[in-house]
Amino acid sequence: MTTKIDQPFLDETIRILRDYIRIDTTNPPGNEMAAARFLAEILEREGLAPCVEESAPGRANLTATLAGRGDARPVVLLNHMDVVPADAEKWTVPPFSGEIRDGHVYGRGTIDMKGMGILELMALIYLKRRGIVPAQDLVFLAVADEETGGVAGAKWMLERHPELLDIQGVINEGGGGVIQDGKRWYEVSTSQKVICQTRFTATGEGGHASVPRKDSAVTVLIAALDRLRRHAFPTVLIPTVKEYFHRVAPLQKEAWQPVFDDLEGAIARNDPALEEIMAEPGYHAMTHNTAAITVLKAGEKVNVIPDEASARVDCRLVPGTSPEAFMEELRRIVDNADVRIEATFTGVDTPPSPHDTPLFHAIERAVAQHDPGCVVTPHLVPGATDSRYFRAAGVPCYDFIPFRLTIPERMLIHGIDERISIENMKFGVEMMIDILLNLEA
């Protein structure tokens, strides 16, 4: 039986989401304590006994458990309370207003990931109010600091609560329903790329800008970054990505289908359609190591040639890539001893989660209930989520937000006018409830 929530429950869901959005948890500094107290008050009213723990001044993490029968190991419903900054001048509504416009709730975090947090919260509340006792404990875990690495959030909690690793799996952000060219499919992210953040630094003689230098720090850095910009990194395929392309092949336009069905073979024969397919940023990111130039820093005054210039480059590596080997590759690309390239942060390469588990199958069954006939596929997420801390300990994680989003809607994550439709919130709550109910099957 497919769950359908009534209008009062949906209205309550939207009201809670709007109130949650209005709590500014921009990270830095985070201010997750205010958000944790907000969630704790709701959970307390429902008899779910929340526990709030402060990991640093103003930083908080929250747990609450719907007790099960103990027939299976627990499932963690993971979400983060912090959000990235929002430039209010560029938004059409205040980014922390929770304003409703044209059937959408606007606000920073509506997709990433306060909206998902509320789906998990309301699914627990739904089960609790109906007296449903699941086979396993369901642990609601809202954490701090995901947007800047999770040190004060997921990492901090797992170091202090190793019992959170004695579970069958995690549901977290990432993946979800894709709408493209009139077709729909569902991605369950079972793996993620590895963060490798770097700094490029060039030095040179400074002086007055009226006497330009061809070898100034700035010009040397620009030349190095241009070599990086023009470099084509080779294709790197892992089994998860090959399986993803194979499963969604029937949904592609006719010329692309043979390539998607056998991506490895298409690369070996240099299929003409590859260039067009890999021009799609998402497909390219899944199949290549990437390097994005994100921060530039040099002089302070227009009439002074600076003696140092630097750039931050955010690299994301396909699992299995050696960060040390990749750093050497960057140095070969730049080919200039006057540019120092160093890694400032390297994430952990974690094994992909299996897609033959009760939790993955529960997601598949929920999709079949709510969107019959749609493909469900494992997926490599190009970004990074807190799931990496669980996967590093061998815990299966399934990054899956049960929204149906077009590609432009997905691009609202970290973007201007981030928003989610009320229709998607209804769909998401219903599917989240059924994922949890399907764990009984």
Buried (B, 14 or more C-beta within 10 A) or exposed (E): EEBEBEEEBBEBBBEBBBEBBBBBBBBEEBBBBBBBBBBBEBBEEBEBEBEBBBBBEBBBBBBBBBBBEEEBBBBBBBBBBBBBEBEEEEBEBBBBBBBBEEEBBBBBBBBBBBBBBBBBBBBBBBBBEEEBEBBBBBBBBBBBBBBBBBBBBBBBBBEEBEEBBEBBBBBBBBBBBBBBEEBBBBBBBBBBBBBBBBBBBBBBEBBEBEEEBEEBBBBBBBBBBEBBEEEEBEBBBBEBBBBBBBBBBEBBEEEBBBBBBBBEEBBEEEBEBBEEBBEEEBBBBBBBBBBEBEEBBBBEEEEEBBBBBBBBBBBBBBBEBEBEEBBEBBEEBBEBEBBBBEBEEBBEBBEBBEBEBBBBBBBBBBBBBBBEEBBBBBBBBBBBBBBBBBBBEEBBBBBBBBBBBEEEBBEBBBBBBBBBBBEBBBBBBBBBBBBBBBBBE
